[in-house]
Amino acid sequence: MIFPYKKAVLVTGLLVLYIGCLWSKPNFVIFLADDLGYGDVGYQGGDVPTPHIDSISKEGVTFTDGYVSCPVCAPSRAGFLTGRYQQTFGFWDNVGPYRISEDIKPGIPLDIPILPEVLKPLGYVSGFFGKAHGGDFEEMMPFNRWDEFFGFNNGASNYLPGLNREHNPIFYNKKIISQTYASKGVRRSNVIKGGVLLKDRSKYLTDQIGDRAVSFIEKNKENPFFCYIPFNAVHGPFQAPLDLVNEEEANDKGQRSLVVAMIKSLDQNVGKVLQALNQNGLEENTMVVFLSDNGGHELSSNAPLRGKKGTFWEGGLRVPFCLKWPAKFRKKKTYWKPVISLDLFPTMLVAAGGEVEAEWNLDGVNLLPFLKWPNREFPHETLYWSWGNRKAVRDQNFKAVSFDGGKSFQAFELWKDRAESKDISDQRPIRTKQVIAKHKAWEKNLSPPLWGWNPKLGYKDPDFGKPKPYHDPKYFMNDSNSSLKKF
């Protein structure tokens, strides 16, 4: 039994906590999975239990039609971090050996602000834990654009860092903290067999990423923070510790059993971070977002969508996407209108008390007003995609897609055919022409591709894939490099 005066104290305490959340700046935690399919998570019917990821959906907003701006890693991440279609500044493809000239530096240019840089003047400390894949020029590295960095800068990493080559080390800020097994005389066959990791369980990279993020949260719990956690799971190579690989599943599912184990580890580490927020009294006023950088790979489930990573079918562009912020959203909500990862930049900035500058030319929109009820407007009337010969446009619930550089298009009514099973371009010729015209108009404002994997770009970097000067563990100990930002 709660006595009246105690009940009053309890209600008053909750009210004070609620008012405090309204007036204090929120924290931000962004989980970005790598190559996780639309149907890989439990809350969307996945065959692998993901209770911690599911909790974000169950306690917040589920975006059924949440998109990314490209179906492969680096361009998608560049769009999210800048709030812009990445093609507007020439970032069309993963960083590759080709560029239009020797002077071009692949990556997000320093004059284009990224999320941690616009939050910093508002009092935020930023932490980056996981995979960076946005150019390897030193000034663009996360250790120069974030307050704290743990991770690697490449399209992929082995899940035991010692298996990587020297040009793909693990950094903690500007210090290389990994050592190759080869340099220690350890044979690869003693470390891994058929994707199953046989030793160094404590060094499993997904766990290290989760642990470093938890440490960052605990260190900065007294100040507003932005904790960005771009896991490399479940991107290949498919590797998992022996204790996570179910022998029965391994015999039945082959490599899919490794992916299942990787998903379980991913979910465990999401739970680890959520628990840290709860234990430190930060859960109420922390905006937590979970999404994937693109659709799932060949061993992921994108059901019930068509296609996979690298395609412009829904399975390549539409991803698991959910958000919770208890101080603002008290009830579970399912949001059906299309949103895109570009929206996180302005949404977080406005939530932090900042203002969007016109000169940033953002394509994302602040989602917070649209999540209030009632609001019948679409955050975006139209969404656009272009990559190589692939083009797509979604106008409300109508989508047109081309795989031959725009010579021909197929069209679909997504509200009743999200599996894109029936081409209706012949039945809806006028509507199809209208959205194609919108796409052509959008493309006129894009920058040409500046780098990538297309030999037609011209210049081939002879040093691509080779170690950079900062890959030398002694590089930052040199006084001649002391002018660079240090931690």
N, C-alpha and C positions, 0 to 999 in steps of 0.2 A: 504493500500500500504506500502511495506517495502522498504525504501530508500537503495541505494547500500551500503552505509557505515554501515547502521544498519544490513543489510543482512550479510555483511562481519563479523561484530562483533558476530552475532548469529552463523554463521558457525564456526568461530574460537572458540567460547565458547563450542560448541558441540564437536569440535575436541579435545579441551583440556580435556573435560570430558571423552571422549572415550580413549584418551591416558592415562589419570589418572587411568581409570579402568584397562587398560592393565598392569600398573606397580604396582598397589596396590593389596594387598591380598584380595581375595573375601571373603564374608561372606557365611555361609551355614545355610540353614533352611531345616530340614527334617521333613515332616509330615508323621507319620506312623499311619494309621488307624488300627483298630482291628476288624478282621472278616468281613471286607468290601468286598463284592463280585465283581467279574469282571464286572458284568452288573449293579452294583448299582449306578454308576456315570453317569451323563448326557452325557458326551462326548463319552461314549460307549453304548449309547442307553438306559440308565436307566430311570425308570419311575418317579424318584424324581429329581426335578431341583437342580443342583449343580453348579451354575454359577462360584463360586470362585475356586473350584477344576478344573472346565473346563478351566478356564483362564490359568492355568499352562500348560495344554495341548495345548491350542490354541496359546500361545505365546512362546512355546518351543518345546520340543521333546516328542513325544508320543511313548512309547515302547509297541508295540502290543503284543510282546511275552516276557513280563517281569515276571520273576519267583522269588520265594523265596526258601530257602533251606529246608523248612519243612512245612507241612500243619497245624501245631499247633504253639501256641504262643512262648514259651520260646526258643526252639531250633532255630526257625526262627530268633528271635531277636539276639541270640548269634552269629549266622552266620553273620548277617549284621554288628554287632558292631566290629567283629574281622576280617572280610574279608576272613574267612576260613570256609570250611565245618565244622560245629560244632562237627561232629562225630570224627574228627581228635583229639579232646581233650576230648572225652567221653561224650559230651553233646548231648545225643540222644533224650531225652524226657523232658517233663515238670518236674520241680522239684516235687518229690513225697515222700512218706514215706519210700521208700526202697533205699538202696545203697549197694555196694559190700562189704563195711566194715565200721566200726564206724569212722574210720579216714578220710574218704572221705568227702570233703566239696563241696556240689553241687553248681555250678555256674561257671562263667568264671574265671579261675585261674588268680591270680595276675601277674604271669609271662608271660601271654599272653596279649599284648597291645590291648586296645580298642581305638576307634576313637578319643575321646577327649584327650587321653594320648599321641598320636602321633602328634596331632595338637598343643598341649600346648607348646612344645619347639619352635614352629614356631610363637609364639606370640598370640595364640588364647585363648580366654576365652570360657568356655563351660557351657551350661545350659541345664538341663533335666527337662521336664515338662510333667508329665503324669504317665503312667504305666511302672513300672519296674517288671520284672518277671524272674530274673536270679540268684536266690539263695538268702538265707536270712542270711548268715553269715555276721557279722558286717563289716568285712573288704571289702566285696564285694558290700556292699550297695552303691547306687549312691551318697550318701552324702560323700563317701570317694573316689570316682573315677571321680567325676564331680565338677566343681567350684560352681555350684548352682543347687539345686534340689528341685522341688515341685512335690509331687505325692505320690503314694503308691507302695508297693512291694508285689504283689500277682497276681494270675491269673485273678482276677476280683475284682471290687469294686461296691458298690451301687453308684448311681449317686447323692445321697445326702449322704455325708460321715458319717453323724450322724447315718445312718442305719447300718454301718459296726460294726463288733465286735471289741473288744479291740486289737486283734492281727493284725488288718488290718487298721491302722490309716493313716491319711494324714500327711506327713512330709513337712516342709519347712526347707531345710538343715537338721540339727539334732534336730529340734524342732517339737514336735507333736502339730499340730494346729487344730486337729479335736476333737470333744467331742461327745460321743454316746448319742443318744436320751434317751436310757435306763437310763444312769447315770443322766439325767436331769428329769427323771420321765415322759417323753413324750411317749405316746403309739404309736406303729407303725401304727395302724389304723387311727390315726390322721394325719399321714404324707403321706401315700401312699394307693391308692386303685386301684386294677387291673393294676398296673404298672404306673398309673398316679400320679405324685407328686403334692401334694395339698398345700405345703407351702415351704418357704425358697427358692424362685425362684433364688435369687442372689447367692445361694450356689451350683447351678447345676454344677456338676464337669466338664463337657465339657467347660462351660463358664469360670470356674476358671482356667483351664489349658490354655485356650486361653489368658486370661487376664495376667497371670503370664509370659507367653512367650512374650507378648507385652512389659511388664515392663522390662524384661531382655534386649530386643532389644533396648529400649530407653535408658537404663542405659549404654549400651556398644556400642553405635553407633559410638564412636570415635575410636574403636579398632576392629580388626577382631574377629568375634565370630562364634561359632557353636551352633545353637539353635536347639535342638532335641525335637520334640513334639510328643511323642507316646500316642495319645488319647486312652482311653479305649472304646470309641464309635467305632463300634456299637456292641461290645461284650455284652452278657447278664450280669446281669439281664436287661430285656427290660423295661426301665423306661424313662419317658419324662415328662417335665412340662406341666401342664394343657393348657397353652397358645399355645403350639406347637402341641398339639394333636387335629387333625380335627375330630369333632364329627361324621361327615358323614363317613369319612374314618374308624373311630373306629368301627362303626356299620357294615361296609361292609368288613373290612379286619382283624378285631380282633387284635392280637398281632403285625401283620405286620404294623398296623397304628403307633404303638410305635416305630418300627424300622424306619419308614418313618420320624417320628418326630426327631429321633436321628440323621439320616442322614442330615436333614435340619440344626440341631444345629451344627453338625460337619462342614458342609460347611460354615455356618455363622462364625465360629471361624477360619477356614482357611482364610476367607476374612478379618477378624479382624487383623490377623498377616500380610497378604499381604498389607493391608492399612497402617500398621505401617511402613513397609519397604518403601513404597512410600512416606509417609509424612516426613520421616526422610532422604530422599535422598539416600536410600540404595538399591533401587530396581535394578538399572542398574548392580551393581557388586555383587549381591547376587545370589548364586546358590540355587534354591528352588526345592526340590524333594517331590513328593507325591507318596506313595505306601501303600499297605496293608500288614499286617504281614503274612497273609495266605488267602485262599479263604473264601468265605462267608459262614455263618452258615445256618441253615435250613430255616430261614426267610429272607435270602438275595437272591439276584439274581446273579447267575453266568453265565447267558446267554451270548453268545450262547455255553458256554462250558459245558461239562459233569462233574458231581460230585460237591462236596462241601468241606468245611473245614474237615480235617482229612483223606481225600482220596488222592490217587495218580493220579486220573483223573486230567485233566487240570484245572477243577474248584476248586481243592484244592491247586494247586501249582502256577497257573498263576494268576496274580493280576493286578489291576489298577496301572500303573507305568508311571509317566511322570516327566519331568525335564525342568526347564527354567533357563536361565542365559543370560539376554539380552546383556551383554558385549561380549559374545561369539557367541550366536546364535540369529540372527536377524530375521530369518524366521521360520515359523512353519515347523516342520519336523516330518514325521512318519517313525519310524525305525522298520523294520520287522524282523531283525535277533534276536535270543534269547539272552537275558541278564539276569543277576541274581542279587539279592540284595547284594551279596558278592562284587560286582563290585564298590559299592559306596565308600568303604574304600580306595582303591588305587586311584579312580577317584578324590575324594576330597583331598587326601593327595598331589597328584601331582599338582592339581589346586592351592593348597596353597603354592607351592614351595618346597615341601618336596620330599624325595626319599624313595622308598620301600626298606626295609632291607630284604636280602635273608633269614635271620634267622627267620623271621615272618612266612614263609611258606604260603604266601597268595594264595588263590585259585581264588579270584576275579582279574579282570584286569581293567586297566585304560581305560575307555570308550571314552575319549576325541578324540584320533586319529581315532576311528571308526566312529565318528559322522561327520567327515569331508567328503566332497564329492570330488572325488569319492573314495570309499573304499569298495571293494567287499568281503573283508575277514570277517569271522565270529569272533567275540570277543572270543567265545568258540566253539571249534569244537564239544565238548561233555559236557553235564551237567548231574549230577548224584543225585539220591536221595535214601535214605534207612531209614526205620523207622519201627521197629517191623517186621511183615511179609511182609511189603510193600517194593517193590523195583521198581525203574524206571530209565530210561536212555533216554536222547534225544541226538541224534547224527545228527547235522544239523537239518533237518526237519523230521527225522525218530525217532519215540519213541517206546520203549518197556516197558511194565509195568507188574508187577507180584503182586498178592495178597496172595500168598501161600508160601512165603519165597524163591521164586526162582524156585519152582518145575515146574511151567509153566508160560509162558509169552504170552501176547497179543501184537500186534504191529499195528502201525498206521502211515500213511503219514499225518503229521499235516498240511502241506501247502494246502492240499485240503480236509482235514477231521479234523478240529480242535475240532469238537464235539465228536471225537473218536467213531464213529458209526459203523465202519466196521473193524473188525480184519483181518489183511492181513498177519499174521505170517505164514500161510500155503502157501500163494502165494509168500512170500519173505523169504524163510527159511534161505538162506545164509546170507542175510543182518541182519535178526533177530539174528542169532547165533553170528555174528560179534559184534553187540552192546551189547549182553549179556556177551560176553567175555571181552569187555571193562569194563563193570560194575563189573565183578568179579575181574579184576585186580585192579580197584579202591578200592574195599572193603578191599583188603589185606593191605592197608595203614591206615586203620581206627583203632582207639582205641575202645576197647569193651565198652558197656554202663556202666557208673559208678553209675547212680542213675535213679530213675523214679518211675513208678507205677507197675512194674513187681515184684511180690513176689519172683520170682526165683533169683533175685539179691542177696538175702540173708538177710542182716541186716535190721531190721526195726527200724526206729528212734522213740523212745517213745515220743519225744517232738515235733514231726511234727504237725504243725497246732496250736501249743500253743504259747503264747506270748514269745518273746525273751527279754533278759534284757533291750535292748535299746527301747522296747515298753513302758517302764516306763518313763513318762514325766520328772522325776527328774534324770534319769540316767546320762545324760551328764552334769548335774550340779555338779556331784560328782568329787572331785579332783583326785580320783584314775583313772578316765577315761580321764583326761586332756591331756594325751599324744596323744590321737586320734586327727586327723585333725579337726579343727573347722573353722567356717565361721564367 
